[in-house]
């Protein structure tokens, strides 16, 4: 798989070009368990994709309860 990358804004690892968005995070804690490791991070930057910079202009669907929404939809409880 040949992934294209972009420089991140706040962290060293790069972003994946063409993603619908990015959440950059720093490691807070790793909690090892028998069959897995729980990784806890703190989000330090988030951004949606930008078609002018070669990224996507498609918004993702979000499953909320029994409905699919796009992030721009208003969510009411």
VOGU-3710 file (C-alpha; in Angstrom, 3 decimals, decimal comma):
1> xxxxxxxxxx> 0,000/0,000/0,000  1,482/3,333/-1,059  0,116/5,993/1,290  0,808/9,649/0,587  1,442/11,783/3,658  1,223/15,396/4,765  3,025/17,113/7,631  1,090/17,206/10,895  0,409/20,505/12,661  1,179/19,615/16,316
11> xxxxxxxxxx> 2,778/16,136/16,410  5,683/14,432/14,638  3,946/11,473/12,885  2,523/12,537/9,487  -1,095/12,691/8,392  -2,462/10,433/5,658  -3,238/12,486/2,563  -6,822/12,148/1,329  -8,344/11,358/4,738  -11,739/12,850/5,574
21> xxxxxxxxxx> -10,067/14,513/8,549  -7,364/14,174/11,168  -7,147/14,079/14,929  -3,624/14,586/16,238  -2,995/13,313/19,755  -0,226/12,891/22,295  0,223/9,766/24,369  -1,028/10,058/27,949  -0,826/6,469/29,156  -0,541/2,855/28,004
31> xxxxxxxxxx> -2,303/0,263/30,162  -1,220/-3,309/29,329  -3,728/-6,095/29,822  -3,540/-9,816/29,090  -4,753/-9,655/25,469  -4,472/-5,966/24,582  -3,011/-2,598/25,496  -5,370/0,280/26,239  -3,860/3,453/24,805  -5,057/6,778/26,227
41> xxxxxxxxxx> -4,266/9,957/24,347  -5,077/13,647/24,497  -6,278/15,297/21,296  -4,210/18,406/20,559  -5,455/19,283/17,058  -8,311/18,286/14,745  -9,154/19,306/11,191  -11,475/18,174/8,401  -10,129/17,311/4,953  -9,408/20,107/2,455
51> xxxxxxxxxx> -9,966/19,458/-1,270  -7,684/22,360/-2,269  -4,755/20,604/-0,619  -5,444/17,291/-2,299  -7,594/15,850/0,439  -11,186/14,727/0,313  -14,293/16,864/0,187  -16,569/14,033/1,332  -17,854/14,203/4,883  -17,991/10,960/6,868
61> xxxxxxxxxx> -21,192/9,465/8,217  -21,505/9,190/11,975  -23,711/6,558/13,609  -25,571/8,104/16,553  -27,981/5,687/18,174  -30,033/4,329/15,284  -29,389/7,256/12,878  -26,606/8,178/10,501  -25,637/11,858/10,464  -23,008/13,972/8,772
71> xxxxxxx> -20,901/16,137/11,113  -22,637/19,340/9,956  -26,051/18,059/11,089  -27,441/19,481/14,299  -27,668/16,844/17,015  -30,511/17,065/19,522  -30,919/14,798/22,557
//
